[in-house]
Amino acid sequence: MSDTPHISREDLESKFRALQADIQGRASDKKQSLIAAGSAVAAIVVILAYIVGRRGGRRRSGRVEFRRF
């Protein structure tokens, strides 16, 4: 047979735990940056909708004059 050491269950569990901890750390870092980017995009969309709506309202609104007789 070969002289390679056997891989035990504890070896596998420790490697999987280390891998999972690494992935969890990266995911939490990405999550924070995605939340910040999403908030910025949402704010820009709201501001643009406000500006476009205001402009459209000015164009469509009629001027009304009140005269006294």
C-alpha positions as CSV (number, residue, x, y, z in Angstrom):
1,M,0.0,0.0,0.0
2,S,1.0,3.6,0.0
3,D,2.6,5.6,2.8
4,T,0.1,8.5,2.6
5,P,-1.5,9.4,6.0
6,H,-5.2,8.8,6.4
7,I,-7.5,11.8,6.6
8,S,-9.5,11.7,9.7
9,R,-12.9,13.1,10.3
10,E,-11.4,15.8,12.6
11,D,-9.1,17.0,9.9
12,L,-12.0,17.4,7.5
13,E,-14.2,19.2,10.1
14,S,-11.4,21.6,11.0
15,K,-10.8,22.4,7.3
16,F,-14.5,22.9,6.6
17,R,-14.9,25.2,9.6
18,A,-11.9,27.3,8.5
19,L,-13.3,27.6,5.0
20,Q,-16.8,28.5,6.3
21,A,-15.4,31.2,8.6
22,D,-13.5,32.7,5.7
23,I,-16.5,32.7,3.5
24,Q,-18.7,34.2,6.2
25,G,-16.2,37.0,6.7
26,R,-16.0,37.9,3.1
27,A,-19.8,37.8,2.7
28,S,-20.3,40.2,5.6
29,D,-17.8,42.6,4.1
30,K,-19.5,42.5,0.7
31,K,-22.9,42.8,2.4
32,Q,-22.0,46.1,4.0
33,S,-20.6,47.5,0.8
34,L,-23.7,46.4,-1.2
35,I,-26.0,48.0,1.3
36,A,-24.1,51.3,1.1
37,A,-24.1,51.2,-2.8
38,G,-27.8,50.3,-2.9
39,S,-28.7,53.2,-0.6
40,A,-26.8,55.6,-2.7
41,V,-28.5,54.4,-5.9
42,A,-31.9,54.6,-4.2
43,A,-31.2,58.2,-3.1
44,I,-30.1,59.2,-6.6
45,V,-33.2,57.7,-8.1
46,V,-35.5,59.6,-5.7
47,I,-33.7,62.9,-6.3
48,L,-33.9,62.4,-10.1
49,A,-37.6,61.5,-9.9
50,Y,-38.3,64.6,-7.9
51,I,-36.4,66.8,-10.4
52,V,-38.0,65.3,-13.4
53,G,-41.5,65.5,-11.9
54,R,-41.0,69.1,-10.9
55,R,-39.9,70.0,-14.4
56,G,-42.8,68.2,-16.0
57,G,-45.2,70.0,-13.6
58,R,-43.9,73.4,-14.6
59,R,-44.2,72.6,-18.3
60,R,-47.8,71.4,-18.0
61,S,-49.2,73.8,-15.5
62,G,-51.1,76.8,-16.8
63,R,-50.7,80.3,-15.6
64,V,-53.9,81.7,-14.1
65,E,-54.5,85.4,-13.8
66,F,-56.9,86.9,-11.5
67,R,-58.3,90.3,-12.5
68,R,-60.5,92.6,-10.4
69,F,-63.2,94.4,-12.1
